[in-house]
């Protein structure tokens, strides 16, 4: 029964993120079992409460550590791979192991399994080990016996993990053989499910239950140990909390004044030296960073370094941007970049989702002292192929400030190589695939196979080096002109620029490392001094609780103090309201079956050719856009709100659109498809209070396929009917289109709408 209680609580912590209600039920079952075990003993309830409090804090901390380990180490553990290979050999399977991987050759083809924390689902056995240790200390058996039994439990769990990994590989390879080697796609998807990996442990753990049961002592009433001195009882927890806060604290840093330099010498793929305007079309205009340069320029001075990076080229620079290099950096340039960061500069490194031009190969030598590296892979969602909207974590770090979602598809992953590297954006439920350079977009077909890594990956990370800061992002395409306007892009870039535009002192970095050393040393010293199980349990629990509280507390403080920088140049924005689940947008799907006449991505992108910037506001009160609220507070910005009503069922969005906070003079753009009857459109406008009743007659004149500009008290309201003439079907379907004379005339009509909406240019 004791083992069953520990197993229930371990499963609860392992499954908490996947199935919270099931996890709550399992923990409750563990609580009920503990109460039954303690039935009839003196002070049973207080002791069980103490047990569960310690188990929850220690187990939760271990579970978070396992999540980090699984995110960081994807290539397998060589020693475990060798043990799994030995078990497979005993089962009569011909296999081999190399560098953390187990290799099999079968009719289904050559198979490679990385024996990683993901494949082994190590969260469950490690949490079970931690909770077993808590149980031993709680029952207060002698310390020497506690250590001996913990080591025996560790050996049993290692055995279970090795046997389970071998069974995992046998099940997968057996299914491949059953399906047949002529199948194009191996049915590996179920094996990448995290919950499946956890449940697969049950047969092996239950088989070892009898042995576990002999190791787990029954709780007995034990005489109280020698009490700790008062100064230690009260002073040690306070000191541990202070050290934990120092370890997890993210200092704001000192703001800098200087320019932002974009290095283009090594980047021929996505240039930024030509303006994105009404005359330049085709693929090169889309795969371009002109809008990124324009965005940065509204918040700080920007220069482009077209030649090799030298100390003189970075003179007066505060932030350096390096993206998608296709040629290597010289040793002189590498030294200049590292010294720039060490002396207090900010560095933004943007990789690519493939290594086709050597982006990863050229960036990683720069990254060595910064504590991370780019992987040569591309990430897919396990169910939908491409990731779409990543929800903001809670609490959110500074780079997530003011946003609810980030639209993402197919990035490369980033591997932290230092404990102090901070993952900022993580995507779960993912699989990692190597690129295929024989296809024109370099994306491999996302067919499942064991060579894939899977689980949670980091796609953006930050680090501190000397007095400077470094931020890394795993895909260059998402900031190109044809992608930069989607949810979260502008926010991330502005937040990153602002975070990098701060200098750190040397003291916080030294203090953080010294605090970690002091916490570990103090914990060890206390254990050696007071060899009492109760003291050890209290020390571990207080340390875990302090680290958890500091992690979330410091995160909450960081979120509250985060802010966008003030613009230094005038700018114009057209913010389109949209439902995140609307299939007419690309917000959810990389490839959609929605007809092109109901999609308007080209029109929305083309707004940026007028000199304005396009953005999205996802409808719903929970999706408030902090950047747009910030822009409305500045006299240097003009923000227009827009909504495209694609069909009569979308008329309900008018009410939510009307509730978006705005200044009294902010322009509004409403576009209605021809399938929306004029009377229903007018009724929706009136109901939402968007226009006065006396203006409805004028608005009616826009139908069936025209437009009209209404000026109400200094606010412009532009109504467009027959919006299909600006749909992707009419605008050329792709953002890569090179227009003929007919399309150019249509484009000019679209540009004219934005010119009328925004009025005289402020730029």
Secondary structure as UniProt FT lines:
FT   HELIX           2..15
FT   TURN            16..18
FT   HELIX           20..37
FT   TURN            38..40
FT   TURN            42..43
FT   HELIX           44..72
FT   HELIX           78..90
FT   TURN            91..92
FT   STRAND          95..98
FT   TURN            99..100
FT   STRAND          101..106
FT   TURN            107..108
FT   STRAND          109..114
FT   HELIX           117..120
FT   HELIX           122..139
FT   HELIX           143..179
FT   TURN            181..182
FT   HELIX           189..192
FT   HELIX           194..199
FT   TURN            200..201
FT   HELIX           202..207
FT   HELIX           209..215
FT   HELIX           230..248
FT   STRAND          254..255
FT   STRAND          259..263
FT   TURN            265..266
FT   HELIX           283..286
FT   HELIX           290..297
FT   TURN            298..299
FT   STRAND          302..305
FT   TURN            311..316
FT   STRAND          317..323
FT   HELIX           331..342
FT   TURN            343..344
FT   STRAND          346..350
FT   TURN            356..357
FT   HELIX           359..367
FT   HELIX           368..370
FT   STRAND          372..374
FT   STRAND          378..381
FT   TURN            382..384
FT   STRAND          389..391
FT   HELIX           398..400
FT   TURN            401..402
FT   STRAND          405..407
FT   STRAND          414..416
FT   TURN            419..420
FT   STRAND          422..433
FT   TURN            437..438
FT   TURN            440..441
FT   TURN            450..451
FT   STRAND          453..465
FT   TURN            466..467
FT   STRAND          468..473
FT   HELIX           477..479
FT   TURN            481..485
FT   TURN            487..488
FT   HELIX           489..500
FT   STRAND          502..503
FT   HELIX           506..529
FT   HELIX           533..561
FT   STRAND          571..578
FT   TURN            580..581
FT   TURN            583..584
FT   HELIX           596..598
FT   HELIX           601..606
FT   HELIX           607..610
FT   STRAND          613..618
FT   HELIX           621..623
FT   HELIX           626..632
FT   TURN            635..636
FT   STRAND          637..645
FT   HELIX           648..652
FT   HELIX           653..658
FT   TURN            664..665
FT   STRAND          668..672
FT   TURN            674..675
FT   HELIX           678..688
FT   HELIX           693..695
FT   HELIX           696..700
FT   TURN            701..705
FT   STRAND          707..712
FT   TURN            713..714
FT   STRAND          715..721
FT   HELIX           723..726
FT   HELIX           728..731
FT   TURN            735..736
FT   HELIX           741..758
//
